[in-house]
Amino acid sequence: MSDEETKEEKEPDLTSPEVVTKYKSVAESVNKALQLVVSECKPKAKVIDICEKGDAFIREQSGNMYKNVKKKIERGIAFPTCISINNTVCHFSPLASDETVLQEGDMLKIDMGCHIDGFIAIVAHTLSFKKGQ
């Protein structure tokens, strides 16, 4: 048996520059997606439209990463864009038929995530519409 056969494959961790680069790439991508979603959150906006924009942005951004590598790398949405309103604590991801719209005075909890090769970055943000804004 050769030395190569006896070596176990090491699980990738943060000691690997490639792993750190992947985490940084997904973090940057999902932070940009969060900025987009927050900018779309206005009274009278449909929640489903905002969530779909967030997911589409993540798919587009992650789809452009690691295109020219030899092995196929999975990438995309790790956690769908969720906008939970008022008394909904978290993880509200509407169905396509949902007609919920944002209203003045709503408190929103936004969360979403992206991954490259199984390395995940998830972000969350709380946003409040004060009446009269």
DRENDRENMI-472875 format. One record per residue: residue number from 1; residue in one letter; y, z, x of N, C-alpha, C, O in turn. Coordinates in steps of 0.001 Angstrom, whole numbers. Layout:
N
@i:NUM&aa:A&ny:Y&nz:Z&nx:X&cay:Y&caz:Z&cax:X&cy:Y&cz:Z&cx:X&oy:Y&oz:Z&ox:X
...
***
This chain:
133
@i:1&aa:M&ny:-1168&nz:0&nx:839&cay:0&caz:0&cax:0&cy:1243&cz:0&cx:894&oy:1329&oz:787&ox:1836
@i:2&aa:S&ny:2198&nz:-873&nx:603&cay:3405&caz:-970&cax:1421&cy:4410&cz:115&cx:1040&oy:4296&oz:760&ox:-2
@i:3&aa:D&ny:5404&nz:295&nx:1922&cay:6441&caz:1291&cax:1650&cy:7214&cz:963&cx:381&oy:7614&oz:1858&ox:-363
@i:4&aa:E&ny:7420&nz:-323&nx:142&cay:8163&caz:-730&cax:-1045&cy:7423&cz:-361&cx:-2320&oy:8047&oz:17&ox:-3312
@i:5&aa:E&ny:6119&nz:-465&nx:-2304&cay:5331&caz:-137&cax:-3490&cy:5320&cz:1356&cx:-3761&oy:5213&oz:1768&ox:-4916
@i:6&aa:T&ny:5426&nz:2162&nx:-2741&cay:5382&caz:3607&cax:-2939&cy:6726&cz:4189&cx:-3343&oy:6781&oz:5287&ox:-3898
@i:7&aa:K&ny:7803&nz:3476&nx:-3076&cay:9120&caz:3954&cax:-3483&cy:9263&cz:3823&cx:-4992&oy:8927&oz:2794&ox:-5579
@i:8&aa:E&ny:9762&nz:4872&nx:-5598&cay:10034&caz:4805&cax:-7025&cy:11417&cz:4188&cx:-7234&oy:12321&oz:4346&ox:-6414
@i:9&aa:E&ny:11548&nz:3488&nx:-8345&cay:12862&caz:2944&cax:-8655&cy:13772&cz:4098&cx:-9029&oy:13450&oz:4915&ox:-9892
@i:10&aa:K&ny:14906&nz:4148&nx:-8365&cay:15855&caz:5218&cax:-8604&cy:16673&cz:4925&cx:-9862&oy:17173&oz:3814&ox:-10038
@i:11&aa:E&ny:16805&nz:5911&nx:-10723&cay:17636&caz:5795&cax:-11922&cy:19096&cz:5668&cx:-11489&oy:19569&oz:6495&ox:-10709
@i:12&aa:P&ny:19823&nz:4657&nx:-11972&cay:21219&caz:4498&cax:-11551&cy:22071&cz:5683&cx:-12018&oy:21927&oz:6148&ox:-13148
@i:13&aa:D&ny:22956&nz:6165&nx:-11145&cay:23855&caz:7256&cax:-11498&cy:25223&cz:7021&cx:-10877&oy:25477&oz:5950&ox:-10324
@i:14&aa:L&ny:26092&nz:7996&nx:-10961&cay:27466&caz:7821&cax:-10494&cy:27612&cz:7699&cx:-8987&oy:28721&oz:7491&ox:-8496
@i:15&aa:T&ny:26525&nz:7824&nx:-8244&cay:26598&caz:7580&cax:-6804&cy:26602&cz:6086&cx:-6506&oy:26881&oz:5672&ox:-5381
@i:16&aa:S&ny:26296&nz:5291&nx:-7503&cay:26277&caz:3837&cax:-7352&cy:27641&cz:3251&cx:-7724&oy:28125&oz:3481&ox:-8833
@i:17&aa:P&ny:28267&nz:2499&nx:-6818&cay:29555&caz:1865&cax:-7141&cy:29469&cz:924&cx:-8343&oy:30437&oz:783&ox:-9090
@i:18&aa:E&ny:28328&nz:288&nx:-8528&cay:28146&caz:-621&cax:-9662&cy:28230&cz:133&cx:-10989&oy:28819&oz:-361&ox:-11951
@i:19&aa:V&ny:27646&nz:1321&nx:-11038&cay:27683&caz:2143&cax:-12247&cy:29118&cz:2579&cx:-12537&oy:29574&oz:2501&ox:-13678
@i:20&aa:V&ny:29819&nz:3030&nx:-11520&cay:31207&caz:3464&cax:-11692&cy:32066&cz:2303&cx:-12189&oy:32910&oz:2485&ox:-13066
@i:21&aa:T&ny:31856&nz:1128&nx:-11639&cay:32604&caz:-62&cax:-12065&cy:32329&cz:-374&cx:-13533&oy:33252&oz:-709&ox:-14276
@i:22&aa:K&ny:31079&nz:-269&nx:-13953&cay:30742&caz:-541&cax:-15359&cy:31418&cz:469&cx:-16276&oy:31965&oz:93&ox:-17313
@i:23&aa:Y&ny:31387&nz:1744&nx:-15909&cay:32056&caz:2764&cax:-16727&cy:33560&cz:2497&cx:-16808&oy:34151&oz:2609&ox:-17882
@i:24&aa:K&ny:34170&nz:2152&nx:-15701&cay:35604&caz:1876&cax:-15697&cy:35920&cz:656&cx:-16557&oy:36909&oz:649&ox:-17290
@i:25&aa:S&ny:35087&nz:-368&nx:-16469&cay:35310&caz:-1594&cax:-17249&cy:35233&cz:-1326&cx:-18743&oy:36096&oz:-1776&ox:-19497
@i:26&aa:V&ny:34213&nz:-601&nx:-19181&cay:34091&caz:-336&cax:-20624&cy:35175&cz:617&cx:-21093&oy:35665&oz:491&ox:-22216
@i:27&aa:A&ny:35557&nz:1568&nx:-20253&cay:36617&caz:2502&cax:-20638&cy:37934&cz:1751&cx:-20846&oy:38649&oz:1997&ox:-21817
@i:28&aa:E&ny:38242&nz:849&nx:-19941&cay:39465&caz:57&cax:-20060&cy:39425&cz:-802&cx:-21327&oy:40417&oz:-902&ox:-22049
@i:29&aa:S&ny:38289&nz:-1409&nx:-21585&cay:38137&caz:-2278&cax:-22746&cy:38280&cz:-1506&cx:-24057&oy:38995&oz:-1945&ox:-24958
@i:30&aa:V&ny:37614&nz:-377&nx:-24167&cay:37649&caz:372&cax:-25421&cy:39004&cz:1051&cx:-25616&oy:39418&oz:1264&ox:-26756
@i:31&aa:N&ny:39697&nz:1391&nx:-24544&cay:41050&caz:1934&cax:-24686&cy:42014&cz:872&cx:-25216&oy:42884&oz:1177&ox:-26032
@i:32&aa:K&ny:41864&nz:-370&nx:-24760&cay:42681&caz:-1466&cax:-25286&cy:42372&cz:-1693&cx:-26765&oy:43274&oz:-1942&ox:-27564
@i:33&aa:A&ny:41099&nz:-1605&nx:-27119&cay:40700&caz:-1774&cax:-28514&cy:41305&cz:-668&cx:-29381&oy:41755&oz:-927&ox:-30497
@i:34&aa:L&ny:41316&nz:552&nx:-28871&cay:41908&caz:1665&cax:-29615&cy:43408&cz:1432&cx:-29825&oy:43928&oz:1694&ox:-30910
@i:35&aa:Q&ny:44097&nz:947&nx:-28806&cay:45528&caz:645&cax:-28950&cy:45756&cz:-390&cx:-30049&oy:46689&oz:-271&ox:-30843
@i:36&aa:L&ny:44894&nz:-1405&nx:-30086&cay:44999&caz:-2423&cax:-31124&cy:44811&cz:-1801&cx:-32503&oy:45607&oz:-2042&ox:-33410
@i:37&aa:V&ny:43762&nz:-1004&nx:-32661&cay:43459&caz:-389&cax:-33958&cy:44607&cz:523&cx:-34405&oy:45021&oz:471&ox:-35563
@i:38&aa:V&ny:45115&nz:1346&nx:-33507&cay:46227&caz:2239&cax:-33857&cy:47438&cz:1426&cx:-34308&oy:48117&oz:1809&ox:-35260
@i:39&aa:S&ny:47714&nz:316&nx:-33638&cay:48867&caz:-518&cax:-34013&cy:48691&cz:-1159&cx:-35389&oy:49676&oz:-1496&ox:-36046
@i:40&aa:E&ny:47447&nz:-1329&nx:-35825&cay:47159&caz:-1936&cax:-37128&cy:47175&cz:-918&cx:-38270&oy:47207&oz:-1301&ox:-39440
@i:41&aa:C&ny:47155&nz:354&nx:-37944&cay:47093&caz:1416&cax:-38961&cy:48477&cz:1665&cx:-39541&oy:49307&oz:2352&ox:-38945
@i:42&aa:K&ny:48704&nz:1095&nx:-40711&cay:49966&caz:1220&cax:-41423&cy:49652&cz:1406&cx:-42901&oy:48619&oz:935&ox:-43375
@i:43&aa:P&ny:50528&nz:2085&nx:-43636&cay:50296&caz:2200&cax:-45071&cy:50084&cz:834&cx:-45719&oy:50754&oz:-141&ox:-45379
@i:44&aa:K&ny:49170&nz:785&nx:-46629&cay:48776&caz:-420&cax:-47394&cy:47802&cz:-1334&cx:-46647&oy:47375&oz:-2343&ox:-47207
@i:45&aa:A&ny:47442&nz:-1017&nx:-45414&cay:46468&caz:-1825&cax:-44670&cy:45056&cz:-1470&cx:-45138&oy:44750&oz:-304&ox:-45386
@i:46&aa:K&ny:44194&nz:-2493&nx:-45256&cay:42803&caz:-2256&cax:-45656&cy:42003&cz:-1733&cx:-44460&oy:42066&oz:-2291&ox:-43364
@i:47&aa:V&ny:41263&nz:-671&nx:-44686&cay:40473&caz:-45&cax:-43628&cy:39444&cz:-1027&cx:-43072&oy:39265&oz:-1090&ox:-41856
@i:48&aa:I&ny:38772&nz:-1783&nx:-43913&cay:37741&caz:-2709&cax:-43451&cy:38337&cz:-3757&cx:-42513&oy:37706&oz:-4129&ox:-41524
@i:49&aa:D&ny:39549&nz:-4237&nx:-42815&cay:40182&caz:-5244&cax:-41958&cy:40467&cz:-4678&cx:-40567&oy:40251&oz:-5352&ox:-39559
@i:50&aa:I&ny:40949&nz:-3448&nx:-40520&cay:41254&caz:-2813&cax:-39239&cy:39970&cz:-2590&cx:-38434&oy:39930&oz:-2861&ox:-37234
@i:51&aa:C&ny:38928&nz:-2098&nx:-39096&cay:37652&caz:-1853&cax:-38413&cy:37060&cz:-3152&cx:-37869&oy:36551&oz:-3184&ox:-36749
@i:52&aa:E&ny:37126&nz:-4213&nx:-38656&cay:36601&caz:-5504&cax:-38204&cy:37388&cz:-6029&cx:-36993&oy:36798&oz:-6608&ox:-36082
@i:53&aa:K&ny:38703&nz:-5833&nx:-36976&cay:39513&caz:-6254&cax:-35824&cy:39116&cz:-5475&cx:-34573&oy:39013&oz:-6044&ox:-33487
@i:54&aa:G&ny:38894&nz:-4170&nx:-34733&cay:38476&caz:-3342&cax:-33594&cy:37141&cz:-3792&cx:-33033&oy:36986&oz:-3928&ox:-31819
@i:55&aa:D&ny:36171&nz:-4024&nx:-33921&cay:34847&caz:-4467&cax:-33475&cy:34900&cz:-5852&cx:-32829&oy:34244&oz:-6094&ox:-31816
@i:56&aa:A&ny:35678&nz:-6754&nx:-33415&cay:35802&caz:-8111&cax:-32859&cy:36435&cz:-8063&cx:-31463&oy:36022&oz:-8796&ox:-30565
@i:57&aa:F&ny:37430&nz:-7204&nx:-31288&cay:38080&caz:-7078&cax:-29987&cy:37090&cz:-6572&cx:-28938&oy:37054&oz:-7083&ox:-27819
@i:58&aa:I&ny:36293&nz:-5578&nx:-29297&cay:35283&caz:-5051&cax:-28364&cy:34273&cz:-6135&cx:-28006&oy:33933&oz:-6300&ox:-26834
@i:59&aa:R&ny:33791&nz:-6873&nx:-28999&cay:32822&caz:-7943&cax:-28727&cy:33416&cz:-8983&cx:-27782&oy:32753&oz:-9435&ox:-26849
@i:60&aa:E&ny:34671&nz:-9359&nx:-28032&cay:35330&caz:-10372&cax:-27196&cy:35509&cz:-9864&cx:-25762&oy:35169&oz:-10561&ox:-24805
@i:61&aa:Q&ny:36037&nz:-8662&nx:-25620&cay:36289&caz:-8101&cax:-24296&cy:34989&cz:-7921&cx:-23507&oy:34907&oz:-8317&ox:-22344
@i:62&aa:S&ny:33989&nz:-7333&nx:-24132&cay:32732&caz:-7083&cax:-23422&cy:31977&cz:-8379&cx:-23159&oy:31239&oz:-8479&ox:-22179
@i:63&aa:G&ny:32154&nz:-9363&nx:-24017&cay:31503&caz:-10653&cax:-23824&cy:32005&cz:-11393&cx:-22600&oy:31306&oz:-12243&ox:-22048
@i:64&aa:N&ny:33214&nz:-11070&nx:-22179&cay:33803&caz:-11716&cax:-21003&cy:33438&cz:-11018&cx:-19697&oy:33765&oz:-11513&ox:-18618
@i:65&aa:M&ny:32765&nz:-9874&nx:-19786&cay:32401&caz:-9121&cax:-18579&cy:30986&cz:-9471&cx:-18131&oy:30102&oz:-9684&ox:-18961
@i:66&aa:Y&ny:30782&nz:-9529&nx:-16862&cay:29467&caz:-9746&cax:-16246&cy:28795&cz:-11015&cx:-16764&oy:27596&oz:-11010&ox:-17043
@i:67&aa:K&ny:29548&nz:-12089&nx:-16894&cay:28993&caz:-13366&cax:-17340&cy:28211&cz:-14065&cx:-16235&oy:27237&oz:-14766&ox:-16511
@i:68&aa:N&ny:28624&nz:-13879&nx:-14999&cay:28047&caz:-14640&cax:-13890&cy:27059&cz:-13831&cx:-13051&oy:27056&oz:-13936&ox:-11825
@i:69&aa:V&ny:26232&nz:-13034&nx:-13698&cay:25221&caz:-12276&cax:-12960&cy:23855&cz:-12895&cx:-13220&oy:23645&oz:-13559&ox:-14235
@i:70&aa:K&ny:22933&nz:-12672&nx:-12294&cay:21617&caz:-13299&cax:-12400&cy:20798&cz:-12751&cx:-13570&oy:20203&oz:-13516&ox:-14329
@i:71&aa:K&ny:20772&nz:-11411&nx:-13713&cay:19977&caz:-10861&cax:-14818&cy:20846&cz:-10682&cx:-16053&oy:22056&oz:-10479&ox:-15952
@i:72&aa:K&ny:20222&nz:-10759&nx:-17208&cay:20949&caz:-10624&cax:-18464&cy:21368&cz:-9169&cx:-18634&oy:20550&oz:-8258&ox:-18506
@i:73&aa:I&ny:22640&nz:-8964&nx:-18921&cay:23162&caz:-7609&cax:-19130&cy:23590&cz:-7480&cx:-20583&oy:24411&oz:-8255&ox:-21075
@i:74&aa:E&ny:23023&nz:-6492&nx:-21263&cay:23420&caz:-6212&cax:-22640&cy:24819&cz:-5615&cx:-22619&oy:25166&oz:-4858&ox:-21713
@i:75&aa:R&ny:25616&nz:-5957&nx:-23616&cay:26965&caz:-5424&cax:-23710&cy:27469&cz:-5609&cx:-25130&oy:26968&oz:-6443&ox:-25884
@i:76&aa:G&ny:28480&nz:-4805&nx:-25481&cay:29078&caz:-4938&cax:-26806&cy:29425&cz:-3600&cx:-27429&oy:29826&oz:-2661&ox:-26742
@i:77&aa:I&ny:29266&nz:-3531&nx:-28730&cay:29633&caz:-2341&cax:-29483&cy:28572&cz:-1262&cx:-29292&oy:27387&oz:-1489&ox:-29536
@i:78&aa:A&ny:29011&nz:-93&nx:-28857&cay:28110&caz:1050&cax:-28730&cy:28250&cz:1959&cx:-29948&oy:27319&oz:2671&ox:-30324
@i:79&aa:F&ny:29421&nz:1916&nx:-30545&cay:29729&caz:2737&cax:-31713&cy:30748&cz:1957&cx:-32527&oy:31830&oz:1658&ox:-32020
@i:80&aa:P&ny:30435&nz:1617&nx:-33783&cay:31351&caz:765&cax:-34553&cy:32689&cz:1468&cx:-34794&oy:32772&oz:2696&ox:-34787
@i:81&aa:T&ny:33720&nz:675&nx:-35002&cay:35034&caz:1235&cax:-35292&cy:34976&cz:1987&cx:-36611&oy:34586&oz:1432&ox:-37639
@i:82&aa:C&ny:35363&nz:3242&nx:-36572&cay:35359&caz:4106&cax:-37751&cy:36759&cz:4655&cx:-37977&oy:37425&oz:5093&ox:-37039
@i:83&aa:I&ny:37195&nz:4628&nx:-39215&cay:38466&caz:5238&cax:-39591&cy:38172&cz:6185&cx:-40745&oy:37918&oz:5754&ox:-41870
@i:84&aa:S&ny:38209&nz:7450&nx:-40459&cay:37930&caz:8482&cax:-41455&cy:39268&cz:9010&cx:-41974&oy:40136&oz:9402&ox:-41194
@i:85&aa:I&ny:39421&nz:9015&nx:-43280&cay:40696&caz:9363&cax:-43897&cy:40629&cz:10748&cx:-44524&oy:39684&oz:11074&ox:-45242
@i:86&aa:N&ny:41637&nz:11551&nx:-44245&cay:41854&caz:12866&cax:-44843&cy:40626&cz:13773&cx:-44753&oy:40263&oz:14214&ox:-43662
@i:87&aa:N&ny:39987&nz:14055&nx:-45888&cay:38886&caz:15029&cax:-45888&cy:37545&cz:14463&cx:-45423&oy:36560&oz:15200&ox:-45380
@i:88&aa:T&ny:37479&nz:13206&nx:-45083&cay:36273&caz:12653&cax:-44470&cy:36343&cz:13022&cx:-42997&oy:37230&oz:12567&ox:-42276
@i:89&aa:V&ny:35404&nz:13849&nx:-42554&cay:35498&caz:14432&cax:-41219&cy:35418&cz:13369&cx:-40129&oy:36282&oz:13325&ox:-39253
@i:90&aa:C&ny:34401&nz:12515&nx:-40165&cay:34266&caz:11514&cax:-39108&cy:33243&cz:10454&cx:-39481&oy:32496&oz:10596&ox:-40449
@i:91&aa:H&ny:33227&nz:9382&nx:-38684&cay:32223&caz:8319&cax:-38725&cy:32193&cz:7510&cx:-40025&oy:31120&oz:7108&ox:-40476
@i:92&aa:F&ny:33357&nz:7270&nx:-40628&cay:33407&caz:6403&cax:-41799&cy:33586&cz:4971&cx:-41346&oy:34649&oz:4583&ox:-40861
@i:93&aa:S&ny:32535&nz:4195&nx:-41511&cay:32546&caz:2779&cax:-41189&cy:32298&cz:2034&cx:-42500&oy:31170&oz:2018&ox:-42992
@i:94&aa:P&ny:33324&nz:1422&nx:-43065&cay:33218&caz:864&cax:-44416&cy:32298&cz:-350&cx:-44517&oy:32088&oz:-1087&ox:-43554
@i:95&aa:L&ny:31767&nz:-524&nx:-45709&cay:31016&caz:-1737&cax:-46024&cy:32009&cz:-2884&cx:-46180&oy:33200&oz:-2653&ox:-46388
@i:96&aa:A&ny:31533&nz:-4094&nx:-46083&cay:32404&caz:-5269&cax:-46194&cy:33117&cz:-5320&cx:-47549&oy:34213&oz:-5870&ox:-47651
@i:97&aa:S&ny:32515&nz:-4762&nx:-48564&cay:33098&caz:-4799&cax:-49908&cy:34080&cz:-3652&cx:-50170&oy:34681&oz:-3604&ox:-51243
@i:98&aa:D&ny:34253&nz:-2750&nx:-49239&cay:35121&caz:-1582&cax:-49427&cy:36579&cz:-2009&cx:-49551&oy:37054&oz:-2830&ox:-48766
@i:99&aa:E&ny:37282&nz:-1465&nx:-50521&cay:38677&caz:-1825&cax:-50781&cy:39657&cz:-721&cx:-50408&oy:40820&oz:-782&ox:-50805
@i:100&aa:T&ny:39222&nz:284&nx:-49658&cay:40080&caz:1409&cax:-49291&cy:41281&cz:929&cx:-48484&oy:41144&oz:150&ox:-47541
@i:101&aa:V&ny:42471&nz:1414&nx:-48878&cay:43688&caz:1101&cax:-48138&cy:44332&cz:2400&cx:-47661&oy:44154&oz:3457&ox:-48266
@i:102&aa:L&ny:45071&nz:2302&nx:-46581&cay:45768&caz:3466&cax:-46046&cy:47012&cz:3748&cx:-46888&oy:47666&oz:2835&ox:-47391
@i:103&aa:Q&ny:47316&nz:5036&nx:-47025&cay:48461&caz:5469&cax:-47832&cy:49392&cz:6360&cx:-47017&oy:48975&oz:6957&ox:-46024
@i:104&aa:E&ny:50652&nz:6448&nx:-47436&cay:51576&caz:7392&cax:-46817&cy:50997&cz:8793&cx:-46960&oy:50433&oz:9134&ox:-48000
@i:105&aa:G&ny:51134&nz:9598&nx:-45923&cay:50636&caz:10970&cax:-45953&cy:49191&cz:11109&cx:-45506&oy:48708&oz:12234&ox:-45378
@i:106&aa:D&ny:48473&nz:10005&nx:-45262&cay:47069&caz:10077&cax:-44816&cy:46972&cz:10611&cx:-43392&oy:47846&oz:10383&ox:-42556
@i:107&aa:M&ny:45887&nz:11324&nx:-43147&cay:45530&caz:11710&cax:-41785&cy:44298&cz:10895&cx:-41439&oy:43313&oz:10903&ox:-42178
@i:108&aa:L&ny:44351&nz:10180&nx:-40297&cay:43259&caz:9303&cax:-39890&cy:42593&cz:9832&cx:-38640&oy:43258&oz:10347&ox:-37741
@i:109&aa:K&ny:41272&nz:9706&nx:-38583&cay:40499&caz:9978&cax:-37383&cy:39818&cz:8664&cx:-37016&oy:38987&oz:8150&ox:-37765
@i:110&aa:I&ny:40179&nz:8132&nx:-35861&cay:39658&caz:6836&cax:-35408&cy:38687&cz:7092&cx:-34269&oy:39001&oz:7840&ox:-33342
@i:111&aa:D&ny:37508&nz:6479&nx:-34328&cay:36589&caz:6535&cax:-33189&cy:35848&cz:5218&cx:-33058&oy:35586&oz:4532&ox:-34046
@i:112&aa:M&ny:35513&nz:4877&nx:-31808&cay:34861&caz:3601&cax:-31513&cy:34281&cz:3656&cx:-30105&oy:34681&oz:4496&ox:-29299
@i:113&aa:G&ny:33340&nz:2761&nx:-29806&cay:32735&caz:2772&cax:-28475&cy:32251&cz:1405&cx:-28044&oy:31976&oz:528&ox:-28863
@i:114&aa:C&ny:32155&nz:1250&nx:-26732&cay:31742&caz:-2&cax:-26098&cy:30720&cz:325&cx:-25016&oy:30701&oz:1443&ox:-24501
@i:115&aa:H&ny:29866&nz:-644&nx:-24667&cay:28919&caz:-416&cax:-23573&cy:28701&cz:-1691&cx:-22768&oy:28846&oz:-2809&ox:-23263
@i:116&aa:I&ny:28350&nz:-1473&nx:-21520&cay:27876&caz:-2546&cax:-20641&cy:26610&cz:-2021&cx:-20000&oy:26621&oz:-996&ox:-19318
@i:117&aa:D&ny:25519&nz:-2731&nx:-20225&cay:24255&caz:-2378&cax:-19594&cy:23845&cz:-936&cx:-19909&oy:23204&oz:-274&ox:-19093
@i:118&aa:G&ny:24220&nz:-458&nx:-21100&cay:23860&caz:895&cax:-21518&cy:24808&cz:1976&cx:-21042&oy:24594&oz:3147&ox:-21353
@i:119&aa:F&ny:25841&nz:1631&nx:-20302&cay:26833&caz:2601&cax:-19853&cy:27965&cz:2596&cx:-20882&oy:28650&oz:1588&ox:-21055
@i:120&aa:I&ny:28154&nz:3723&nx:-21558&cay:28973&caz:3799&cax:-22766&cy:30278&cz:4542&cx:-22534&oy:30331&oz:5531&ox:-21803
@i:121&aa:A&ny:31331&nz:4042&nx:-23173&cay:32603&caz:4757&cax:-23260&cy:32982&cz:4823&cx:-24735&oy:33021&oz:3805&ox:-25427
@i:122&aa:I&ny:33256&nz:6026&nx:-25198&cay:33638&caz:6244&cax:-26592&cy:35012&cz:6907&cx:-26605&oy:35281&oz:7809&ox:-25812
@i:123&aa:V&ny:35876&nz:6455&nx:-27508&cay:37215&caz:7024&cax:-27628&cy:37448&cz:7484&cx:-29063&oy:36796&oz:7022&ox:-29999
@i:124&aa:A&ny:38389&nz:8401&nx:-29205&cay:38778&caz:8880&cax:-30532&cy:40272&cz:9196&cx:-30508&oy:40849&oz:9498&ox:-29463
@i:125&aa:H&ny:40871&nz:9118&nx:-31682&cay:42302&caz:9381&cax:-31790&cy:42577&cz:9865&cx:-33211&oy:41952&oz:9399&ox:-34164
@i:126&aa:T&ny:43506&nz:10794&nx:-33348&cay:43936&caz:11270&cax:-34662&cy:45349&cz:10782&cx:-34893&oy:46196&oz:10852&ox:-34003
@i:127&aa:L&ny:45597&nz:10285&nx:-36097&cay:46876&caz:9695&cax:-36436&cy:47287&cz:10209&cx:-37812&oy:46458&oz:10275&ox:-38719
@i:128&aa:S&ny:48539&nz:10568&nx:-37974&cay:49024&caz:11076&cax:-39243&cy:50218&cz:10257&cx:-39704&oy:51143&oz:10001&ox:-38932
@i:129&aa:F&ny:50192&nz:9845&nx:-40969&cay:51338&caz:9170&cax:-41567&cy:52144&cz:10224&cx:-42311&oy:51688&oz:10750&ox:-43326
@i:130&aa:K&ny:53318&nz:10531&nx:-41824&cay:54172&caz:11474&cax:-42538&cy:54832&cz:10720&cx:-43667&oy:55192&oz:9551&ox:-43530
@i:131&aa:K&ny:54987&nz:11404&nx:-44787&cay:55657&caz:10764&cax:-45917&cy:57069&cz:10380&cx:-45529&oy:57783&oz:11156&ox:-44894
@i:132&aa:G&ny:57471&nz:9171&nx:-45916&cay:58804&caz:8676&cax:-45607&cy:58895&cz:7944&cx:-44289&oy:59984&oz:7517&ox:-43905
@i:133&aa:Q&ny:57775&nz:7782&nx:-43571&cay:57791&caz:7077&cax:-42284&cy:57813&cz:5601&cx:-42491&oy:57829&oz:4842&ox:-41522
***
